[in-house]
Amino acid sequence: MVKNFLFLIAVISFCITIGAENLFKTPELGKMIEMGGRNYDTFYYFKGEPQYLLQKYDRISIPHSVNMVSLRNLDINGIFLRDLIGEVTDIHGTVKAHSIAIHPDDREAWVSIRNALAEMDIPAWPVVTYHAPEPFILDGKMNLYFYKWTSLKEQHEIFNRFDLEVVEICDRDPGFYTVALPTGSDPFEIANTLVEKNLVRWAQPNWYWHLETKLTPNDPYYNLQWHLPQIIASHAWDTETGEGKNAKIAIVDSGVDTGHPDLNVLAGWNFINNND
């Protein structure tokens, strides 16, 4: 009886140990894992937790300023880049994503292409996805947020150590920076190293993505309402418009245009004249 009990304890301890190792194991860049039936091989940290992505190795992000004609005679192991780098698939901001004639999972070939471009001082960045319809296109910048106790001297030492160039400082919070990454670097590797070494509170590569809205307002005065595009109201309308909800709101004001076409004014109380 005692032997069986001790054996059971040993088995439970072994299972807990293995489970703990898997639970606290640090994820690895470039190592494919499956979660929820989907594959991921890239990540960054948010509030200490890895946020997983999948890099599309048949895509590469290159700045608009690069003259693609200059790459005509550049080759990798006897294969010309002009035969590998194809048409533009997406254009956002300062970069454009090109297709690449390699397998979508061939990380080694993608890194070789990036390094070959870096030797010509041409930056190239990943294109990643959350398995959404549109991919995220990195632009060679990174946003990071220092701890409040990190001095300016320490901040600049970190910039120099990782060869980061400051391109923007947040006026409202001087601890928040946007930096340019060195050519030929891995944006996620730098961001994750900064977080894992506890040098910053948060770091994330910068990317562009396309958010398509489906709903177009039928309001004839929509083009006169400049504030709605500023708050990106059309994106919210794709989720909820309030139609059919019969929502009632109360407005405390000194007056209201009861005949306004956007309002369906219900009976209220006039606190000025103390009547309805």
N, C-alpha and C positions, 0 to 999 in steps of 0.2 A: 504493500500500500504506500509506504513511504517512498520507495524507489519510483513508483509510478507518478507520485506527486512531484518529486524532484525533476523527473523527466519532463513533465508538463510545464513546470516553471522554466526549465532550460529552453524548451521550444518557444514559449511566450517571449522570453528575453531575447532570443535570437530574432524573432519576427519584429519585435519593437526596435531592435538595433538596425536591422535592414531597412525598416520603414523610416526611421529617423535619418539614416544616411541618404535615402532618396528624397526625403522631405526638405533637408537642408543643403542638398547638393547644389553648388553654384552652377547655373546654366553656362554653356559654352557657345561662343559665337561660331557659326558655321556648322554646328552639330544639329542634325535634324531630329526633332522630337514630334510626337503626335499628341494632340490634345483635342478632345471633342470631335475626333474624326478628321482633323485638319493638321497639316504639317506646318511647322515653324522652325526657323534656324537662326533668327536674329532677335535681339531684344535690347531694351533700355530700361532704366529703373525709374519708377514713379512712386514716391513715398516708401521707398525701400523694397518694392515688389517689382519683379521683372514683368515688363509689358512685351508680349511676344509678337513678332512679325515674321514674314517670309520674304526673303530677298528674291527678286525676279532676275536670275542671272542671264536671261536672254534680253535684258534691257540695261542701258547705261546712261547716266545723266552727264551731259557735257555743256559747258557754258556757251551762250550764243556767240560770244566773241571769238571762239575757236574757228579758224579757217580750215574746214574739212579737206580742202584741196592739199593742204600741207601734209596730210597723212597718207597721201597716195602711195608713197614708196616705203612706208614704215611696215616692217614685217615682224612676225613672232614665229620663230621656228620655221621660217620659210613660207609662212602664210601671210599675205598682205592684209593690213588692217582694212583696206578698202573692200576686201572680200568678206570681212567679218562684220564691220559696222554698217548697218543698213539704214533704212528710212527712218525719219522722225515719226514717233508714235504719239508724243505728247509735248506740248510747249507750255511752260509756266514761268512767269517771272524772268529771271536771268538765265534759265537753263532750258534745255530741250532733251527729251529722252529719245535715244536711238534704239532700234532693235539690233540684236547681235546674233549672228549665225552660230550659236552654241546651244547646248542643251540647257533648259531652264534650271536644272539642278547642278550644273557644272561650276562650282565655286572656284576651283583651281584655275580653270580657263579664264574666268572673269577677272580674277586677281592678276593673272598674267597680262591681260589687256590693260587693266588699270595701271600696272607698273610700267608697261611699255609707254603708255601715254605720259606718265609722270617723268620718265627719262627725257621727254621733250618739253618738260615743264607745262604739260597740259593736265589740268585737274579733271578727274572723272569720279562720279559718285554713284552710290547704289540707287536702285528703284525698288521699293518695298511695298508690301500689301498686308492689310488685315484680313484678306480674303473678301474685300469689298469690291464693287464693280470697277472702281477707278483706283490706280496705284498711287503711292506717295513718291514724289520725285525730290530727292535730296539736292540741296544747292551749295553744299560745301561750307555751310555755316552751322553754328551750334549755339543754343541758348543755355546759359548756366546761371546758377544762383548760389552765391557764397553764403556761408554762415555769418551771422551778425558779428561774431567775434573775430572773423578773419580780417586782419589789418590790410591796408593798401599795399604795404611792402610784400606781405605774403601772397596777396592776389597776383601781383606782377611777377613774383617768383614762379608761381604756378603757370602763368601765361608763357614765360620764357622756357620753362621746363618742357612744356608740351608744344612749343612753337605756335602759340595761338596769337592771333592778331585781333585786337579789339576793334570792332566796327560800329558798335552802338552801345551806349550806356543809358539805362532807364533813369529818367529825371526824377521820378517819384520814389525810386528805390535804387540807390547807387550800388547795391550788391548784385543787381541783375545785369548781365552782360549778353550781348550777341558777339560772337567771335568768329573769325575766319579760320578754317582748318588748313593744315599744311597739305600741299599737293602730294598725292600718293598715299595719304593716310586713310585709316578706317574710322569713319565718324563714330560708329557705335563702340569701337574698342576704346577710343579716347574718352567718350562720355562715360562709359561704364567703369573705366579705370579711375576716373575722378571721383565717382560715387563710392566705389569699393574701397578706395584708400581714404575715404572720409574727408576729401579735400574740398568738396562742395556739397551743398544741400541737395542740389538737383542739377542734372545736365541731360540735354536731349538734342539730337541732331535736328536741324531745321529742314522742313520739307514743304512742298507745294502739293495740293490735291484739288481735284475738281469736284465741287458739290453742285449737282444739277437739281434745280427746282422744277417741280411739275405743275404747280398751281399758278395761274395767272389771274390776278384780280379782274373782275368785270366792272369795277368802279370807274366811271368815265373821268373822274377827277384824280385818279391814281397818280398820273404824271405830275400833278401839282403838289403832291404830298412828299416833299423831299426827305422828310425824317424817316419814312418807312424803309427805304433802301439802306439808310445809315445804320439802322438797328437790325438789318438783315431779316426783316419780318417775313419775307417770302419763304425762308427756310423753315420758320416756325409753322407757317400755314400748311406745309407739306405734312405736318404731324397733326395739327388741330386748327380748325377754323371757328369752332363754336357753333356751327350751323346746326339747328334743331335742338340746341341745348336750352333755349329759352332763358338765357342768363340775364339776371337783373343786376344793375350796378347803381350805386348811390353816388351822386356828385355834389359836393359842398362847394357852391360858387355863388357869386352875386347875381348871376343871371344865365339864362340859356336860351338859345334860339329854338323854340319849340317846333318850328317848321323846317329845321335843317334836314336835308335828305338822308343823312347818315344816322339820324337819331329817331328812335321811336319813344317819344317822351311820355312817361306815365304820370299820373297825378302825384304831385309832391306838395311840399309845404314851403311857403314863402316866409322866412324868418325875419325879413325886413319889414313887411307890412303885417306880419302875423296872421296870414291867411293862406288859402290854397289857390 
